[in-house]
Amino acid sequence: MLDACSLKSLKYHKRRFFGSMPEYDVSVDFAGIHLKNPIVADSAGYALSPAGLRRLLKAGYGAVITKSATWDPLPSFPRKWDKSPTPRCYWDIGMDGTEALVNPGYKRMAEYIQEVKPLADQLGGHIIGSFSPRTPEEASIIAREYEKAGASGIHMDLVCPSASTFRGKQLPGKNWERLGQWWSQGGPERAMEAIKAAKDAIDIPLLPKAFFTKWAVERPDAIRMIENTTRLDALSIHTSRYEGGIWVDIYRGRASTFPKNPSLESVVPLTVGNTMKLAKVTRKPILSAGGISTASDAIQMIMVGATAIGICRAVYRDYKLIDKLLEGIEAYMASQAIENLSEIRGIALKHPVRAENGLAIEHDAQAVPLLESELATASMTSK
């Protein structure tokens, strides 16, 4: 029997307990972690404190990825934001990088994980510890500390675009420029150094975030090399800023050049396309994020091969969005007589992407937008 706290935190289950709707299995097995649902609160500022982690776990997310931490705290923690606008907005045009990897340091973050771990166990959720290292040695030490603290998995940020450029200038002489995307910019070989060091140090799953989609397109063999050499358990990708992209707003039918910070709706087609490209190459499960905010978005992601679905920007706007996502996914499962999400995972990979004239088209290095006719078949949100 659920206590009051558990019932509130897992309120999307109330339909099942009271018999008003058939039970549908939205759980997934992701890299050895059993998630009660595939929706993951991706690494961001809302997971910077014990209170933030607790709030997201109570909301019902399958897993919460902590804010990426570094070896030492990066200023200005906890609430003094140098030169940043007030209130802060992670996707606001004009951010100068001062928000990049603001964190309390890995030791304190490990304490937070240990503190909140009992609640995660009680609610059937998971905490995945995230960090960005400067050296392979840091990667192994931090990963090991997170595992000791009770993290269900380890996430590595090897893509943050502003940390390496801004932090090195802010704090010279400490190798802070070797953060985030510095690892991925050096190619698969450099990223592998940090990934392998972390994996060799732990027994729990490792799911690093790197330029995997870029390498899947330019060097497909590199993905297999990374998988075999590092023994990583999953691949994490996030579609955010890309130069020269063309975006199609699927709700308005308008094409436009890529803005610095596009609307959530505009990001989704590129995220779907990027996930599809990677899924065609990798043998590992994928955690993909980038603009996801509706059940239709989530279903598309599963159909192109994602096992877990990260949401980030949408959490800032509505941290209880997960209720709507799961209700919509279950409504879709009911309409299609689907009992488990594995029945539709990767189904879109079996068919060619088609243009409006009905002819199959090849995937290019840019976005692979889905057509309205295709979206319609994957769209079913709760009424």
N, C-alpha and C positions, 0 to 999 in steps of 0.2 A: 504494500500500500504506500502510495506517495505521500510525503508530508507536504505541508503548505508551500514550503520553499521550492521543492522539486516540481510540484504541480504548476507553479507559476513560471518557473524557468523552462519547463518543457511544455508550455501550454499548447503548442501546435499538436501535441499528442491527444488533446482532450477529445477530439472527434473519435479517436479510437477507443478510449476508455469508456465513453458513454454510448458507443454503438451507433452514432449518427452517420458513420461513413465506413466503408470497408477499409481494412488495413492494407496499406501498400508499403512495400519494403524499399525505403529510400537509402538504406545503409550501403556503404561501399567498402571494399578492402583496398586500402591505398598504401602501397609500399610496406606492407606488414602492419599497418595501423588500421584497426577496424573503426571506421567513422559511422556514427549513427545517421549522418546525412552528409552529402558531398560538399556542403557549403562551408567554406573556410574564411574566417576573418583574416585577411592578409596583413602582413607586417606594416604597421603605421603607428602614428602617435596615440591613437586610442588604446593601444596595448602597451603603454609605457609604464604603467603602474599596477600594483595589485588590484586596486579598485577597478581599473579599466579591464583587466583580465577577468575579474569576477563578473562584471556587468555583461561582457560578451558571452561568457560561459552560461550565465543564467538566461540569456536571450535564446540559447539553443543551438549555437553554431557547432558543427561537427568537430572543429578544431579552431584554435586561436593561435596565430603566429605572433610572437612578441615583437615589439619594436626592435630593430636590429641594433645590437649593442657593439661597443668597441672595447679595446683593452682598458683604456682609461675613460672616465666620463668626458664627454664632449660638451663644451659650454653651449648654452648656459642652462644647466639643469638645476632645479626643476622648472622654474617659471620665468626666467629672465632671458628674453629673446633679443639678442643683439641685432639691432637694425631691422628686425622683422616687423611687419605690420601687426597691429593689434585690432581685432582678433586675428589670429593666424588663419591662413587658408592655403592648404597644401597645393591646390591646383590653380591658385590665382596667378594671372599673368603679372610678371614683374618680380617674382621672388628671386632673391639674389644669392641663394644657396645657404643662407644662415640657418635654415631649418634642417639642413642635411645631417642625418644621423645624430640628431640631438638625443642623448641617452645618458643613463646614470652609470655606465660602465658595466662590464660583464659580470663582475662579482655581485653587484647589487641586483642585477637582473636575475642571476641564479638564485638569490635569496627570494625574489618575488615568485619565481617558478615553484620553489619549495613551499612557500607560504600558501599558494593557491592550489597546489596539486590535490589536496584532499577534496576540495570542492569539485574539481574537474572529474575526479574518480566517482564522486557521488552522483554527478549529473550525466555520466557517460560521455564526457567530452575529453578533449586532449589539448595539451599545451605544447606547442612546437617552438623551441628556442631559436632565435635568429641572431646572427652577428655578422660583422664585416671585419676580417682580419687584415693585418699589414704584412704578415709573414706566415708561412706554413706552420711554424712553431706555435704562433698564436692560435691558429685554426685548431690545432690538435688539443691545446690546453683548454680553450673555451668550450669546445665541443664536449670534452670530458667532464668539465664542471657542470654543464647543462644536463648531461646524462645523470650525474650524481644527484642533481637537484630534483630529478623526476620528470624531465621533459620526455614526451613520447617520441619525439623526432628532432632532428637538427636541420635548420634552414640557414643557408649562407647567402648573404647579399653580395654578389659579385657584379652588380649592374648599376648601383646608384650613380646617376650622372653628374651630380654636383658636389658630392663629398670630396672626391679626389682633387678637384680643382680649387674648391674653396677652403677646405680645411688645411691643406698644405700651406696656403698663404697666410691663413689666420694663425697657425701654430707651426712656424718653420722649425726645421731641425728634428722633427719627431716622426718623419716618414708617414705623416697623415695623408700625403698625396697617394699612398698605396692603399686606397680604400675603394670600395664599390667597383665601378667599371674599370678601374685600372687593371684588374685581373682579367676581365674579358677582352679588353682592348689589346692585350698582349697575345690574343689568340687562344685556341684550345689548350695548347701546351702549358701556357702560364696558369690558366685557370685550373688545370689538372693538378698542379702542385698543391694548391690549397685544398682542393676537393679530396685528393688522396690522403693528405695529412689528417684531415678531419675524420675521414672514414676509417682509417687505420687505428684511430684512437677510441672508437666507440663501437658498441654492439647494437645500438638503436638505429632506425632508418635515417638516412641522410638525403635531403632533397635540396640541393643548391640551386640558386637562381643565377643564370649566366646567359650569354648570347646564344642560346641553343638554337633558336630559330634561324638566326643569321648563318650559323655553321651548318644547319641542316640543308639550307639552300646552296651555300657556296662550297661546303666541304662535307657532304653526307657521310663520308668515311670517318670524319672526325667524331661524329656522335658515337659510332660503334667503338672507336678507339677509347673515348672517354668512359664508356660503359664498361669495357673490358679491363681497362687499366685501373680505374678508381674504385670500381665495384659500388658506385652510387646506387641508391635505391629508387630514386624518382627524379624527374626533371621539373624545375619550376620556371615558368616564363611569365612576363608581364608586358603587355603592349602599352606603351605610353607615348614617348616622343620619337618620331621618325621624320627626317627631312625628306622633302620631295614627295610625300605621300598624297594620294588622292582619296578623299573620303566620300562615302555615299551615305547620306542621312536616310536610313531605311524607312523612317516615318514620314518623310517629306519628299523623298525621291529626288533630292538635290545633290549634285556632285560639287565638290569644292576642294581647293587645295588645302593641305593640312595646316590647321592653325596650331599654335603652340600648345594650347590646352583645349582640345575639342570637347564638345558635349559628350556625355556618357553614351548617348545613342550613336554618335558618329564613330566611336572607338570600336564598337562591337564587331562590325564586319571585318576589320583588320585583325582583331583578336581571334575570330573564328578562322580566318585564313591562315594566320600564323600557327595556330594550334594544329590545323589540318596538315600543314607542311611538316611540322615536327613529328606528328603521329605516324606519318608515312615512313619515317626513318628510324625512330627509336623503338626499342623493345621494352622500355620502362614506362611506368605510369606517369601521367603528366598532371601537374597542378598549373592551371592557366588562369590568368586574371587580366582585366583590362576593360573597364566600362560595363561590366555585368551588373544589371540592376533589375531584370525581370525574369520570370520563369521561362519565357520564350528564349531569352539569352542563354540561360543555363542549359536548357534542353539542346539548343544548337551546339553548345560546347561539348556536351556528352556525345552527341552524334558525330562530331569530328574527332573524337578520341580522348577527350579529357576525362580523367577519373575524379579529380577533385577540382572545385571551382572556387577561385579566390575572389572576394569582393573587397574593395578598398574605399574608393571615393564615395560610393553609395552608403557605406557605413557611417561616414561623417554626417550625412544628411538624415539618415534614419537607421539607427543601429538595430531596430527591430524588423528591418526589412526581411530578415530570414523567414518570418512567419508567412509573408506574402509569397516568397519564393517557393517554400515547401508546399503551401496550399496549391499554388499553380502547378507545380510538378506532379503532385498527387492527382489533381484534376485531369492532367494530361494522361497520366498512367491509367486512370479510370476510363477515359474515353477511348484509349487504345488497347485496353485489356492487357496491360503490361504489369507484371508482378514484381519485376526487379529491373533496376536501371541498366544492368549488364546486357539486357535484351536489345538496347538501342545504342550502346556504346560503340562508337566507331562505324556505325552503319553507313554514314555518308562517305566513308572512305572507299566503299565498294562501288560507288558510282562516280562518273566524271562530272566535273563542274560544267554547267551548261550556260551558254549565252542566251540572250533573248530570242535569237533565231532558232534555238533548239540544238545548235551544234556544240559539241564538246570543245572546251578550250583548255589550254595548258595553264598550269599555275605559273605565275611570274613572281619576281622578287618583291613585288609590291603587295598591296592588299588583294585578297580573293573574296570580293563581296558576294554574298548570297543574294539571289534574286527574290523579288517579292513572292513569286509563285512558290519558290522553295521554302521561304520563311513561313508561308501560310501553312504548310504541312507540318511545321515544327512548332506552331504557335497555339498554345492553349493555356491561358491563365485562368485563375479562378474568377468567378463573377461576383 
